[in-house]
Amino acid sequence: MKKIICFIFLLPVLINKAIACEVCERNQPAVLKGITHGSAAETRWDYLIVCSAIVIVLLSAFYCIKWVIRPGEKSDRHIKRVILNSEYHEG
């Protein structure tokens, strides 16, 4: 319960830190205004790198969740069958 209460009280502080300050907002391009801190991207390559990283992270998250929910191993020779099969256990 303490963790929930602390989180509720710290949430406005965390949100405030996530929103860009006035100086950063002024220096950002229109697409990123009010979202990010720091200097604007120097070239279009910076946007390409960031977009590529976002795509990789989203694909990784999608497949991670998908394979946790439905792993899809159906083979009797899969390693999990060897581990779970009781005849391989000693004792």
C-alpha positions in Angstrom: 0.0 0.0 0.0 2.9 2.3 0.7 4.3 1.9 -2.8 0.9 2.9 -4.3 0.6 6.0 -2.2 4.2 7.0 -2.9 3.6 6.5 -6.6 0.4 8.6 -6.6 2.3 11.5 -4.9 5.3 11.2 -7.1 3.3 10.9 -10.4 3.0 14.7 -10.9 6.8 15.1 -10.4 7.5 12.4 -13.0 5.1 13.9 -15.5 6.6 17.3 -15.0 10.1 15.9 -15.7 8.8 14.2 -18.9 7.4 17.4 -20.4 9.9 19.7 -22.2 10.9 23.0 -20.6 10.3 26.3 -22.4 13.9 26.6 -23.8 13.8 23.0 -25.2 10.4 23.5 -26.6 11.5 26.6 -28.5 14.5 24.8 -30.0 12.5 21.7 -31.1 11.0 21.2 -34.5 7.2 21.3 -34.7 6.9 17.5 -34.6 8.6 17.3 -31.2 7.4 20.5 -29.5 6.5 19.9 -25.9 7.6 16.3 -25.9 11.4 16.1 -25.7 14.2 17.8 -23.8 17.6 18.7 -25.3 18.7 20.0 -28.6 16.9 19.3 -31.8 18.1 16.6 -34.2 21.1 17.8 -36.3 20.3 16.0 -39.5 17.7 13.7 -41.0 19.9 10.8 -40.2 19.2 11.4 -36.5 15.4 11.0 -37.2 16.2 7.8 -39.2 18.2 6.3 -36.4 15.6 7.1 -33.7 12.7 5.8 -35.9 14.7 2.6 -36.6 15.3 2.1 -32.9 11.6 2.6 -32.2 10.6 0.0 -34.8 13.1 -2.5 -33.4 11.8 -2.0 -29.8 8.2 -2.3 -30.9 8.8 -5.4 -32.9 10.8 -6.9 -30.0 8.1 -6.1 -27.5 5.4 -7.6 -29.9 7.2 -10.9 -30.4 8.2 -11.1 -26.7 4.5 -10.8 -25.7 3.3 -13.1 -28.5 5.7 -15.9 -27.6 5.1 -15.6 -23.9 1.3 -16.0 -24.5 1.5 -18.7 -27.3 5.0 -20.3 -27.4 3.9 -22.8 -30.1 6.3 -25.7 -29.4 4.5 -28.8 -30.3 7.4 -31.2 -31.0 7.9 -34.2 -28.6 11.7 -33.7 -29.0 11.6 -30.0 -27.8 13.9 -29.3 -24.9 11.1 -28.4 -22.6 9.7 -32.0 -23.0 13.1 -33.4 -21.9 13.1 -31.2 -18.8 9.5 -31.8 -17.9 9.5 -35.6 -18.6 9.8 -37.4 -15.2 11.8 -40.3 -16.5 14.8 -38.0 -17.0 14.8 -36.9 -13.4 17.2 -38.6 -11.0 16.1 -39.9 -7.6 
